[in-house]
Amino acid sequence: QVQLVESGGGLVQPGGSLRLSCAASGRIYTLNTMGWYRQAPGKQRELVASITSGGITNYADSVKGRFTISGDSAKNTVYLQMNSLKPEDTAVYFCHSLTFGDWGQGTQVTISS
């Protein structure tokens, strides 16, 4: 069964950090293009970051310099390190296989003092 499971979300203060994980099973996701998306209340889902099998990364302008996407092929897991978090980063974050079209269930990230 194909499955993407996100974890690592939570409530942090502005300026804090979180690391999201996306554990994959059923496919070798780290050999394909993976992405992190987010959706805030009342807004469309947007691409935050992506990484290809060759390690080429792409970031939304709003997170450049603050977020880092990476993959661990041995663990079949993709990560999103988020630093210098801002209230506007508050959203549900989803892991997505751009190659196969699979989505995780999402993990809530809330930035608030």
C-alpha positions in Angstrom: 0.0 0.0 0.0 1.3 3.4 -1.0 1.5 5.8 2.0 3.0 9.1 2.9 3.0 10.0 6.6 3.9 13.5 7.8 5.1 14.3 11.3 6.8 17.1 13.2 4.2 19.8 13.1 3.2 21.8 16.2 3.0 25.1 17.9 6.1 27.3 18.0 6.8 31.0 18.7 7.8 33.4 15.9 11.5 32.9 15.2 11.4 29.3 16.2 12.2 26.2 14.2 10.5 22.9 13.3 11.5 19.9 11.2 8.8 18.1 9.3 9.3 14.5 8.2 7.5 12.6 5.5 8.0 8.9 5.8 7.1 6.9 2.7 6.2 3.3 2.1 5.0 1.4 -0.9 7.3 3.3 -3.3 10.9 4.5 -3.3 10.0 8.2 -3.1 13.4 9.6 -2.7 14.2 8.4 -6.3 11.6 10.8 -7.6 10.6 14.4 -7.2 9.0 15.2 -3.9 7.5 18.3 -2.6 6.2 20.0 0.5 3.0 22.1 0.1 1.0 24.1 2.6 -2.6 25.3 2.9 -3.6 28.1 5.2 -7.3 28.6 6.1 -9.2 30.3 3.2 -6.2 30.0 0.9 -5.1 27.7 -1.9 -2.6 25.0 -1.4 0.8 26.2 -2.5 4.2 24.6 -3.2 6.7 25.4 -0.5 9.7 23.4 -1.7 10.6 20.5 -3.9 13.5 18.2 -4.4 14.4 15.9 -7.4 16.1 12.6 -7.2 19.3 14.4 -8.2 19.0 16.7 -5.3 18.0 19.8 -7.2 15.8 21.9 -4.9 13.3 24.7 -5.5 11.7 27.0 -3.0 8.8 29.5 -2.9 10.1 33.0 -2.6 8.4 33.4 0.8 10.6 30.7 2.4 13.9 31.0 0.6 16.8 31.3 3.0 14.6 30.0 5.9 13.4 26.5 4.8 15.5 23.6 3.6 14.2 20.4 1.9 16.2 17.2 2.0 15.9 13.5 1.5 17.3 10.4 3.1 17.1 7.5 0.6 18.1 4.9 3.2 15.0 5.9 5.3 12.8 6.7 2.3 12.0 10.0 4.0 11.9 13.6 3.0 12.4 16.4 5.4 11.6 20.1 5.6 13.7 22.1 8.1 11.9 25.3 8.9 13.8 28.2 10.6 13.0 31.7 11.5 9.3 30.9 11.4 6.7 33.6 11.0 3.0 33.7 11.8 2.3 33.7 8.1 3.9 30.2 7.9 0.9 28.9 9.8 -0.8 26.2 7.7 -1.3 22.5 7.2 1.8 21.1 5.5 1.5 18.3 3.1 4.0 15.9 1.6 3.4 15.2 -2.1 5.0 13.0 -4.7 5.1 15.1 -7.9 6.0 12.0 -9.8 3.2 9.6 -8.6 0.6 12.1 -7.4 0.4 10.7 -3.9 -0.4 13.0 -0.9 0.1 12.7 2.8 -2.6 13.5 5.3 -1.0 16.7 6.4 0.5 18.1 9.6 -0.5 21.3 11.3 2.1 24.0 11.9 1.1 27.0 14.0 3.3 30.0 14.6 2.0 32.1 17.4 3.3 33.9 20.5 
